[in-house]
């Protein structure tokens, strides 16, 4: 039930943010937060498919290429599991490292799909990535406080 | 543990134990206790005692603690003090079978379970295997891991060491099994995760390639299913934005209204000033028309001599403004006096009621001339020949016997008339038309 509510809340907030967020500024990735939150309390054989499906949903909502965010969130969840295996849980610094690792993996997934489809890869602007990570991180830390 | 509401408290700081339990889907809370490990017991009993001690240190309904001890021919290998001792232990274990005792302590609201599982492990003699172990120990050393207690993920029977055993064959020895028996073994878990990841990756890449030609259409077709909730949020966001914008605009209007009010106040002040100016100019024009064409200036009255001896006014204009001694001063009501002193920016006026004032006057509607002297504080005393007909209420105007004032300027009204010097003169008390105490500005005329 909590997970369903979290999904509905994410959908609602994504619409709200798209209306309120300033144009041209990288917005927080709520679906990444949701996928990591779900992965945090679930085994990998559930967390990975859920992350993939959330990515597909994100693709559909964005009227974009189906699979782009799916692969991105799949990478993110996989990296998050890998980081959690190696880091002590319940502490802030490992959580930050795990988030950074997952965030980087998400973008790696995006670029992999772009490369796979021979899309024109947009220029990587570090400031944009940094801003997106900075905006997403507080939501991730907030979500960690609530167990799925 | 189905139906349990309180989380399972893991009395251990080991991330490996945590990962194993989380992989099973148990909600966890970590509470690593601080325990002394200086017990002098055989290895198996030592593991059990340490697990129990950890579990008992932590409060809660569901508490799970564990401890693992390496047993080399009955000797519990302690935590290495440094890298050199670590290598020494590894050399001792290298190529030899040893036992790993893993004790668990599980306390539930209804039960207390304590078990010790023993695995037989054989490390390969190769040096590289030893190096790997050293690396594994480094990772766990900060969390209480050691060779004596190679907890989950730290010891030779775990991921790194387990592989070595598997390759070397002795893992098939009877009795060798994972110390926490019923969960998903880590190697299998990792393999499962990788398999799922690869499968989903292939699915994602395939989907992206297949649906690429119909990317927007597919999303549009499915939008009735996916879009309502985000659309609701979007609409709410737009409304919030519009409300905020309206609020800001209202604040703008308020500020604009304030600015307009200030501007209006300024304009009203200016209007009043201009109205006064117009009135002043109208008065000046009236004076010019009725009294004298030679108007020099309209001067403000800035002071008055109220000593009682003299009745004089101080004007706010002087020599710089063209004022000179001897210039007549009037007001729209009538004559005021004569300038008797001039400074650069000020001028002194001797008024018609000053005791030193002498004005040639005549009745407005009759013949004859007389002289009016000032009779402070507010009267004039005019003397006429007895042949002049003067009655109370008559208006006296200036004549020109002394050549100081233009002819015909109203001076005052006769209040009473009396005979003087045995009937040789008529003496008339006159009230000036100008109220000197109310004058704000006067007109200065060209002297005759």
Interface residues (C-beta under 8 A of the other chain):
Chain A: X8 X11 X12 X13 X14 X15 X16 X17 X18 X19 X20 X41 X42 X43 X44 X45 X48 X49 X52 X55 X56 X57 X59 X60 X61 X62 X63 X64 X65 X66 X67 X68 X70 X71 X74 X78 X81 X84 X85 X86 X87 X88 X89 X90 X112 X113 X116 X117 X147
Chain B: X7 X13 X15 X16 X18 X19 X22 X23 X24 X25 X27 X30 X139 X143 X184 X189 X192 X193 X196 X197 X200 X201 X203 X204 X205 X206 X207 X208 X209 X211 X212 X215 X216 X218 X219 X220 X222 X223 X226 X227 X229 X230 X231 X232 X233 X234 X235 X236 X237 X238 X240 X241
